[in-house]
Amino acid sequence: MSDNAENVLVHDEDGVLTGDFVRAVSTALAADDQKNARKLTRDLHAADLADLIEQLRRDERVDLIDKLGRTFDVESLPELDEGVRDELMEALPNQVIASAVRKLETDDALYLIEDMDEEDQDEILSKVPSADRVALKRALDYPEDTAGRIMQTEFVAVPSFWSVGQTIDYMRLEDELPEDFAEIYVVDPAFHTVGFIPVSHVLRNSRETLIQDIMAEHQNIFNVTDDQADVAYKFEQYNLVSAAVVDDDNRLVGSITIDDIVDVIQEEAEEDILRLGGVGDEEITGSVWATTKSRVLWLLVNLGTAILASWVISLFDATIEQMVALAVLMPIVASMGGNAGTQTMTVAVRAIATRDLGPVNALRVIFRESSVGLINGGLFAVIMGLFAWWWFGSDGLGLVIGAAMVINMIAAALAGILIPLGLDHYDIDPAVASAVFVTTVTDVVGFFAFLGLAAAWLI
């Protein structure tokens, strides 16, 4: 990447903002140097400006926006993490937010104000053009995480009886069209969508050609209440670039484009990863208190499962007293089962999220994972059996830990696939609770199998 003002390197070799650049901006803000702050940031892409804002201290964020003034790129605001966005929306004057809303497309403008108090929303909306105000108010009425919340109300629609020439002239002369679009929607007099035309098809036909002769029928039309995850799945499944959104009366009300769906896909994947780790909707920019709250619940649940595992161990305290080697080896059985279960669970949860795993192929995947568990269990049973025999000089102990390893690896495979499938069957997000249940199963089964077999064979 290239150098910017004062020879400060903006990006490193991975395209990430350098520490020197962030410090240079911070120094300019501390020195109240508006000229240098503007010079340093003037060539930044909106996404990079958002990254810069997130890396600045809280008190510096508003100061930077204030110093940039009219040169501030409002396109960076929708790129911010939710926590930073909410913090800025609370700190910035409503007049500044309204100015940003006027410049943004409706889906991006909605992102800025959707979590604000109704009083602030009304004040901001009163300062934007009436058409945008109506569109934003209508979008706020749709449930969160639906197509109505991520669509933009700016789109190109023409009647089927128009010619290609009329359509081209309309696109050239109309001021209210979106800046970028890939498809033109064809509507009837009631504004029901009857088809679409890629812009490239319009440009490749003569001016006299009628739109109805070259339009294609819609393969995917979304309702405003469709879940955004379902929309993202169909965009990925059918390689869509954009798609029409209709209301309950089947009237065309908006358009969803691939750039919005990329954000949804990333958001859904990030949500699954965080929930698998039991950290909720945590963000790296979150405060200490917010981060603590997002983690403490699942830590309490984990504490409960740990107590359950300890209780299983306590059932065999006399056995452990007679053979100390059991206390040395039993964490290995539980740990291997836990890791194997986590592997299976991670694959299963992701496959459920991408709809690659369901009732149709569930039995086949369960059989595959059970077979993998059996093979891995046998492999590590031999390794640990030999290791235990070498370490403690007891072939019986080697057989016990080997058998326990096989049992727990199979249990881990079954738990890793059946628990996510079971939770999904009952409409519970498997990413939320699978990890705790799988770990509990592998700990309890591992300890019980190892200590139970030892009590029966060795003591």
N, C-alpha and C positions, 0 to 999 in steps of 0.2 A: 504494500500500500504506500501511498505517497505521503510526504511530509506536509504539515499544514503550517499555520502561523508560527513564527519564531522558531522554525525548524524543529518543532515538537512532532514526534512520530505519532500519528493518530491511531493506526491499527498495527497489531503484530502480525506475524506470518499466518496466524489462524483467523485473521479478520476481526479479532477482539480489540476493543479499545485498550490502549496501553495505560499503565499506571501513571506514566509521566504526563500523558495528555489530560487525564482526569485531575491530576494534581495541578496542572497548569491552569485549568479552568477554575478550580477551587481557589487558587491563589489570586486570579483575576477578580473573582467575586469578593474575596476578603479585602482586596485593595480598592474595592469599589471602582474597578477599571472596566467601564462599560464597553469602551472601544475594543479592548483586547478580548473580552468575553465574546463579543460579536464576531471578531476576526477569527477566533479559534473555532467557533461552531458554525460559521456561515456555510461551509461546504458539506456539513454532515447530512447523511440520509436521515429521514424521519425515524427509522428504526434505531439508528445509532444514537440519535439525539435522545430517544427514549431510554436507551441503555445508559447514557451519560447521566440523565436525570435520576435513574434508579441508583447509580453508584455514588451520587452526591449525598451529603448529609441532609437531613430534613429541612433545616433552616436555609440551606443553599438552593434547594429546588425552586421555591417560589422566587427567590432572589434572581436566579438565572432567567426564569420566564419574564420577570419584570424588566431585567436589563436588556433582554433581546427585543422586547416590545413588539413592534409590527413585523420585525424580521423573524419572530418565533414561528416555527413550522408546526401548526396545529395538528398536522397529520401524525405527529409523534405521540399525541395524547392517547389515541386508541391502542397504541403499541405497549403501553405501560402495564405492569402487573396490577392486578385488581387492588391490592393493598395500597400501592403508591398512588394509583388513580384516585381512590376514595380520599386519601389524605390530601391530595392536591385540590380535589373538588371542594373540600371543606375549607381549604386555606385561601383559594383564589376568589376574588370578587365575582359575583354573579354576572356582572357586566362583561368580564373577561371570558367567562365560560360561554356566555351567550354569543360572543363574537366568534369563538371557536366553533360552536354548534352551527352557526350560519354558513361556515366554510366547509363543513364536513358533509359527507353523504349520510343519509339517515341512519344506516346501520352503525356507523362509527359514532355519530352524534348520540345515538341512543345509549351506547356503551358508557358514555361520559356521565349521563344523568340518571340512569336507571336505578341506581341505589341511593339517590339523594332524597331528602325530605320532600314531601309533596309541595310544601310552601315554596321551597327553593326551585323545584321543577317548574311550578307555575310562573314564578318570576322570570326565570330564564326563557321559558317558552313564549312569554309575552313580548320578548325582545327579538323574536325571529319572524321571518315572513309567514303569513297565514297558512300557505300551502305546506310548508315544512312543519308548522305547529300542529296542523291536523294530522299529518303523517306520523309525527312522533307520539302524539297523544294516543293515536290508534295502536301504535306498536307497543306502547306501555301497557295497554290492556291485555296483550297476549301473555300467556304464561312464560316464565323463564325457561330457557333452554329449548325453545321451540323455533320453528322456521320463521314465524312472525317477528321474533326478536333479532334474527341475524340477517333478514332480507333487507335489501335497499329498495326504496320506493321509486327511485329514478330508473327508468327503463325506456325502451323504444318499442312502441306498438303502432301498427298500421292496419287499415282494413284490407280485406282480401282482394277487393276490386281495384285497388291502386295498381299503378304500373311501377316498374323498377325506377323509371325516371322520376316519378312523383316521390317515391321513397327516398331516393338520393337527394333530391332538392329539399325535402323535409329535414333530413339529417344535417344538411349544410346550413339551413336557415334557422332552425329551431334552437333557441338559447337554453331551454330548460332540460336538455337531454344530458345523460351522464357523460362524464369525460371519456370513459373507456367502456366499451361493450362489444361482445362477440356475436350476439344473436339479436334478431329483431322478432318480436312476437306479433302474430297475426290475430286480430280480434274481430268479433262480430259487433253489430250495433249495440248489444247489451254489455259489451266489454268482456264477453266470455272468450277465452283463448281457444283458437281453433287450429293453431299450428305455429311453426317458427321457421325462420330462415337464417342461416349463418351469414354474416356480413359478406364473406367471400363469395357466396353464391349471388348476392345482389350485384356485386361489382363485376361478375363474370357473365352477366346476361345483358341483353340489349335493353335500352330504355323503354321500348314498347312492350316488353314482356310483362304479363300480369303476375302479381304476387301469388295469386291462387294457383297458378300453373307451376310454380317452382317451390312452394312451401312444403315442408315436411310435417307429418303429424307428431305430436308430442309423445315421447316414450315415457317420460317421467315428469309429472306435475305434482307439486307439493301443496298441502293445505297449510294454512298459517299455524295450525295447532300441532303439526307433525313434530315429533321429537327431533332435536338437532342431530342426535346420534344416528337416527334412522336416515336422515337426509345425508349425513356424511357417508354412511355405508353405501347408499345408492350412487353417490358421486364417485366413490372409489370403485364400486362394482362395475359401473357402466361408463367410466371414463368421461364424466360430464364436465363441461367447461362452465356452463351456467344452466339455470332451470327456472321455470316460471313458478310463482306462488299465487294461489288463489284463496279467496275467502270461502265461507260456508255456502255462499250462493254461486260459487264457481266463477266469480269475477276476478280478473287479473288485478292483483294489488301490489305485486313486487317481484323482485328477481334475486336469486341467490347466485353468487359467483364463486369461482374456485378459490379465490384468495380468502373468502370468509370461511370456506370449508377446511382449508389448510389449518386455520386457527382452531376450528372445532376439533379436528382430528388430533392436533397436538394437545389440546385441552383435555380430551377424553383419555388419551394415552397417559398424560401426566397425572390425571386423576386416579387412574388405575394403579400406577406405580406408587403414588403416595399412599393410597389406601392399603395396598399390599404391605406397606411398611408401618401401617397404623398411625399415620400422621395427618389424616384428614386433608383439608384443603389448604395446607400450609404453603407459604411462599418464602423464598429466601430473603425477601425484604421485610418480612413480618417482624413485629415487635417481640420482645422477650415474653411478655404476658400472653400475647396471642399464640405464640409458638408453644408455650407451656400448656395452655388450655387444649390445644389441638392434640397433644401427645398424652396427657395424663390419663384420659379415660382408658385407652388401650393398654397403658402400662398397668393400670389397676386390674384389667381383665387378665393380663399376662401374669400378674401376681397371683390371682386366683387359680389359674391353671398350674402355676409352679407349686402352689400349696397342695393341689391335688396330686401332682407327681410325687411330692415329698411324702404325702400320706401313703401312697403305694409303697414307697421305699420303707416306711416305718413298719409295714406289715411283715417285713422280712428282716427286722433289726437283729433278731437272734441268729439268723443265718449269716448275716454280714459279720457279726461278732466272732463267729466260729471260723470264718474265712475272710481275712482282710483283703485278699486279692480281688474279691467281688466289688468292694468299694472303689478299687483302683480302676477296674475295667468297665463298670456299668455306665459311666458317662460316655464311653466310646460307642456303645450300642445305641443309646438315645441320640447322640449327636449325629451318627451316620443316618439313622432313620429320619431325623429332622431335616437334614440336608437333602436327602432323597425325596422326602415329601414336598419340600419347598420347590425342588426342580419340577416335579410333576404338577404341582399346584400352579406355578407361574405359567407353564405352558397351557394348562387348562383354562385359567382365568383369561389369558390373552386370546385364546381360541374362541372362548365364549363371547368375548367383547367384539371380535371381528366376525362372529357368526360362522366360524369354521368348525365349531363343535356344537352339536345339538342332538335331538332324539334320533335322527336318521343314522348317525355314525357313532353314537355314544358307546354301544356295546363293543364295537370294533376297537375303539380307542381304549376302553377299559381293559380289554383283553391284551392289547399291546402294552399298556403300562404295567399290568400285572406280570406279563412275561419279562419285561425289562427289570422289574423289581426282583423277580425270581432269579434271573441271571446275575444281576449285580449282587444279590444276597448270597448266592452260591460262591461267587468270586471272592467277595470280602470275607465270607465265612472261612474259606481256606486260608486266606492271608491272616486273619485274626486268630484262627485256631492254632496255626503254626507259631504265631507270635506269642500267644498265651502259653503254649507248651514250652517254648524256648525260655520265656521270661520266668515262669513260675514252676517249671518242671512238672506240670500236671497235664496229662493227656485228656483226663476227664474234664478239666476246666476249659481246654481248647475245644472239645466237642460241645460243651454247654454254650460258650460264647458264639461258636459257629452256628449252632441251631437258632439261638436268639437273634443273630444277625439276619438269617434268612427270614424268620418270622416278621421281624420289624421292618425289613426292606419291602416285603410284600404288603404289610399293613400301611406303610408309608405311601406306596404306589396307589393302593386303593383309596386311602384317605385323600390323597392329592387330587384324584380325579372325581371321586364320588361327592366329596363335600362341596366343591364349586358347582357341580351339576345339581346337587340337591338344593343349594341356596338359590340358584338361578330358577329352578322349578317353582319355588315359592316366591318369586319376584323379589328376592333379596340380592343386592349387589354382591356377587361372590368376592369381589376385590376387598370388600370391607371386613368380612369376618373369617375368610378362609384360613388365613395364616394362623390365627389363634387356635382354631379347631384342629388343624392339621398338626401343629406342634404338640397340642395336648394329646392327640391320639398316639403320635410316635413316642412321646415321653412315657406315657402310661403303658402302652404295649411293650415298649423296649425294656423298661424296668421290670414289669411283671413277668415277661417271658424269660429274661435273664435270671432274675432272682428266683422265680418259681422253678425253673429247670434246675438251678443250682441246689435249691432246697430238696428237690426230689431225687437228684442223682448223686450229689456230692456229700450231703450232710447226713 
